Amino acid sequence: MPLQHDLAHRYMLKSAIEQLLGRDAWYELKETTSLSPWRKHVLKLIKAIRVSIRESVQVRDATWMSEVTENLVRGEQAARKSKDIDELLSCFTATLLRQVFLQIGMLPDRTTSPTVSLSKENWRLNRQRSVQYVQSMEQLEAVFWSEQQSRIGFEKQMELHNEHRWSKSELPYSEWCRAREA
């Protein structure tokens, strides 16, 4: 049973890697038990996280960016030193776990505490900085565009988009569509 459990977890990881790095990554990892391709893709994912943060997080402080960089560098170093796939994935998981809390606002250090309860006061991590997700008008339109295309299909969407352009409406496309449905 433990082997099946391990295979199921690796399948989940391979699927996530395929989602992020493409089908070729999945095929490379599909049947392998070799450390080399796993290391290659874990290092590529850590680099992708670094690039994504630099390109996507527009408002950030230098201290936070330094903590993020330190975490990712530590993860890369550990990945390079890993002696087997389990050790590699353990190091990668630790890097991602720390990164999640850095993305929320801060990485608490509770190494001197014997235990930490799940009391909300212990997990409010906005003392040093707050995370705020905002959307520009273009981003809101992009979300609407994507959701609408999934719902009604590309051809019907193009028909509606052309109709919107021909109408010379001042309304953004999403609002024009919503007004038509009302």
HUURZI-V545950 format. One record per backbone hydrogen bond with DSSP energy under -1.0 kcal/mol. NH is the residue of the N-H (numbers start at 1). CO is the residue of the C=O. Records with the same first field share a line. If there is no record, write none. Layout:
# HUURZI-V545950
NH: CO ; CO
This chain:
# HUURZI-V545950
5: 1
6: 2
7: 3
8: 4
9: 5
10: 6
11: 7
12: 8
13: 9
14: 10
15: 11
16: 12
17: 13
18: 14
19: 15
20: 16
21: 17
22: 18
26: 22
27: 23
28: 24
29: 25
30: 26
39: 35
40: 36
41: 37
42: 38
43: 39
44: 40
45: 41
46: 42
47: 43
48: 44
49: 45
50: 46
51: 47
52: 48
53: 49
54: 50
55: 51
56: 52
57: 53
58: 56
65: 61
66: 62
67: 63
68: 64
69: 65
70: 66
71: 67
72: 68
73: 69
74: 70
75: 71
76: 72
77: 73
78: 74
79: 75
80: 76
81: 77
82: 78
88: 84
89: 85
90: 86
91: 87
92: 88
93: 89
94: 90
95: 91
96: 92
97: 93
98: 94
99: 95
100: 96
101: 97
102: 98
103: 99
104: 100
105: 101
106: 101
113: 110
122: 119
125: 123
140: 136
141: 137
142: 138
143: 139
144: 140
145: 141
146: 142
147: 143
148: 144
149: 145
150: 146
151: 147
152: 148
153: 149
157: 153
158: 154
159: 155
160: 156
161: 157
162: 158
163: 159
164: 160
165: 161
166: 162
167: 163
168: 165
176: 172
177: 173
178: 174
179: 175
180: 176
181: 177
182: 178
